[in-house]
Amino acid sequence: MNFLLLIQRGIYTLFILVTLFNFVSDYVIWDLLILTLIIGIVFYEVILYTTSNRIKISDLENEYSKNKQSTNNKLQTLLGDKFENCLDNNKYDEDFLNIIRYLLRTNEYLSPNYSLSDLEKGYGLSKRKMSYIIHTNVGCSFTNLIAKLRINYAKNLINAQTSYTFEHLSSKVGFCSRSSFNKYFKYFEGVTPKEYKLNLS
């Protein structure tokens, strides 16, 4: 960019000098030279504008790539090994990411009776469309996705060594019963909540 700036200054300086000489001379060659410089200036500005836009687009692409990779890593941690097969190649789409972001931002999934209809009302996509997006990206149902998010939230609370009983913990993360909480915890983690907590000791 410094080299292009140097050329720009040179062209403008030459243009000013030639214009001044043209005022004190009647030679046609000065008119031709001015016309050539004007064309050169326009051509240079087009090149400068194009180059600048290419750099901006490249920067945006790099920033998008970094953000996407960061989101991928967060999702991998969030969803865990059960969904590893569909996350390792970055094959999930922006619609799925936006649904996950919405759920995590609102924490609505922690409501005990949270359903696909509730997500439809809050997020604005049809139930059929969202079911398709979820299944296409992570190969599971809406129910299992919500259960996984709840289990990870419960794990965070257990890891933080909160004083909640497992009964209270199960209701806090959105499960209607302790048995349902235990069932999904064991499905996703391979151990019961109690065993998971003991393993932390």
Secondary structure, 3 states (H helix, E strand, C coil): CHHHHHHHHHHHHHHHHHHHHHHCCCCHHHHHHHHHHHHHHHHHHHHHHHHHHHHHHHHHHHHHHHHHHHHHHHHHHHHCHHHHHHHCCCCCCHHHHHHHHHHHHHCHHHCCCCCHHHHHHHHCCCHHHHHHHHHHHHCCCHHHHHHHHHHHHHHHHHHCCCCCCHHHHHHHCCCCCHHHHHHHHHHHHCCCHHHHHHHHC
